[in-house]
Amino acid sequence: MTHAGLDDAQVRVASAEPSSLTLLGLVQHLAEVERNWFQRVAAGIDVPPVYGKGNGNGYVLDPERGMGEALAVWKREIARGEEVCAGLSLDDVGRIADGPMTGLEVSLRWAYVHMIEEYARHNGHADILRDRIDGVIGA
C-alpha cells in the first residue's frame, strides 16, 4: 500500500470523486478481509469485525486512528491468519458465514487466490488515490 511521504490528512482524502475511498480506509479494509478469509472462513473462528460492528468492511475512519495504527492492525491480522492456517491443507474447506456468498464452501487455496485478487484490485485503487493526492504512482 502506497502511503510513504503522506501526512494524516492526505491518507484520509477521498481524492477520486464521487468515491469516498481513502488510503487509510483501504488499509483498514485489508485488515478486515485478512481476518475474514483466514480466521472466519478458513479456520472457522467466530471473531468480530476488526473495527467494530458498525464498520464490518473496515472503510469507516476514526479521527483517533491514523495510518501507523492501521498498519499495525493490518500486520497483526496477517500474522494471526498465518498462525491459524499453518496446519491446514490447501484443500481444506471453510464455509462463508455471511454476505452474498453465505453458505458457500471454499478451499484455503481458493481463499489465497481470492486474496491475491483483492490485493491487486486495491493496490490499483491506491495508485489512483495517490496519483490524485500528489502525483506519485507505483511507490
C-alpha distance (Angstrom), angle and dihedral (degrees) to the residues before:
residue distance angle dihedral
M1 . . .
T2 3.76 . .
H3 3.80 113.9 .
A4 3.82 105.9 121.6
G5 3.78 112.2 132.6
L6 3.80 95.6 17.0
D7 3.78 124.8 116.9
D8 3.81 126.6 -136.7
A9 3.79 93.5 -92.5
Q10 3.80 92.5 52.0
V11 3.83 95.0 51.7
R12 3.82 86.6 55.2
V13 3.82 95.2 52.8
A14 3.80 116.3 114.4
S15 3.77 92.1 -150.8
A16 3.80 102.2 167.7
E17 3.81 101.6 67.2
P18 2.97 136.2 -126.8
S19 3.82 85.9 30.1
S20 3.80 118.4 85.7
L21 3.82 90.6 -152.7
T22 3.83 115.9 134.8
L23 3.80 134.9 -176.8
L24 3.81 90.1 -115.7
G25 3.81 90.7 49.8
L26 3.81 90.5 51.0
V27 3.81 92.0 55.1
Q28 3.80 90.7 48.0
H29 3.82 90.6 47.6
L30 3.80 91.8 51.4
A31 3.81 89.9 52.9
E32 3.80 87.6 54.0
V33 3.81 94.7 48.7
E34 3.80 90.9 47.8
R35 3.81 88.5 54.5
N36 3.78 93.0 44.2
W37 3.80 101.6 49.8
F38 3.78 99.9 36.5
Q39 3.80 105.3 31.1
R40 3.80 103.2 28.2
V41 3.79 102.2 30.8
A42 3.82 107.6 25.7
A43 3.82 97.9 33.2
G44 3.82 97.6 29.3
I45 3.80 94.1 -130.8
D46 3.81 117.9 155.1
V47 3.81 103.0 -133.9
P48 3.81 127.8 158.5
P49 3.81 123.8 -118.2
V50 3.81 111.5 -72.0
Y51 3.81 93.6 -120.1
G52 3.81 99.2 33.6
K53 3.78 138.6 -84.8
G54 3.79 96.4 -62.8
N55 3.80 92.0 53.2
G56 3.80 105.2 51.6
N57 3.79 93.6 149.2
G58 3.83 94.4 44.2
Y59 3.80 96.8 -127.6
V60 3.82 98.6 112.4
L61 3.81 111.1 100.4
D62 3.79 126.0 -139.2
P63 3.82 116.3 -152.6
E64 3.82 88.8 -138.0
R65 3.82 95.5 54.6
G66 3.78 119.1 75.8
M67 3.77 134.8 -178.6
G68 3.81 94.6 -85.0
E69 3.79 92.5 59.0
A70 3.80 93.0 41.4
L71 3.81 91.2 52.7
A72 3.81 91.1 48.9
V73 3.82 90.5 51.2
W74 3.82 91.0 47.2
K75 3.82 91.3 51.3
R76 3.82 90.1 47.5
E77 3.81 91.0 52.9
I78 3.81 91.1 49.7
A79 3.81 90.8 50.9
R80 3.80 92.5 47.5
G81 3.81 91.4 48.8
E82 3.80 90.8 51.0
E83 3.79 89.5 49.1
V84 3.81 96.6 51.0
C85 3.82 93.5 43.1
A86 3.82 96.5 44.8
G87 3.79 93.7 96.4
L88 3.80 96.4 41.2
S89 3.79 127.6 100.5
L90 3.79 120.2 -128.1
D91 3.80 86.0 -116.3
D92 3.82 94.8 54.2
V93 3.79 111.2 116.2
G94 3.78 131.4 -137.5
R95 3.78 130.9 -176.4
I96 3.80 126.6 -122.4
A97 3.80 106.4 -124.9
D98 3.81 102.5 -164.5
G99 3.77 146.3 4.4
P100 3.79 129.1 53.0
M101 3.82 93.2 -36.2
T102 3.83 96.8 48.1
G103 3.78 112.2 160.9
L104 3.80 96.0 14.4
E105 3.79 114.4 135.0
V106 3.80 116.9 -138.2
S107 3.79 132.7 179.5
L108 3.78 123.5 -121.7
R109 3.80 85.8 -113.4
W110 3.81 89.5 57.8
A111 3.83 90.1 49.4
Y112 3.81 91.4 52.7
V113 3.81 92.0 49.7
H114 3.80 90.3 46.6
M115 3.82 90.2 52.2
I116 3.81 90.6 52.0
E117 3.81 87.3 54.8
E118 3.81 91.3 45.5
Y119 3.80 93.5 52.0
A120 3.81 93.0 43.9
R121 3.81 91.6 52.1
H122 3.79 94.3 46.5
N123 3.80 95.0 43.9
G124 3.79 85.8 57.1
H125 3.79 89.0 51.4
A126 3.81 89.6 49.3
D127 3.80 91.0 52.8
I128 3.81 90.7 52.7
L129 3.81 92.4 47.6
R130 3.80 93.4 46.9
D131 3.81 92.2 46.8
R132 3.81 89.9 53.3
I133 3.84 92.5 46.2
D134 3.80 100.2 50.1
G135 3.80 110.3 -17.5
V136 3.80 95.5 -101.2
I137 3.81 116.0 133.1
G138 3.79 133.2 176.8
A139 3.80 93.3 16.1
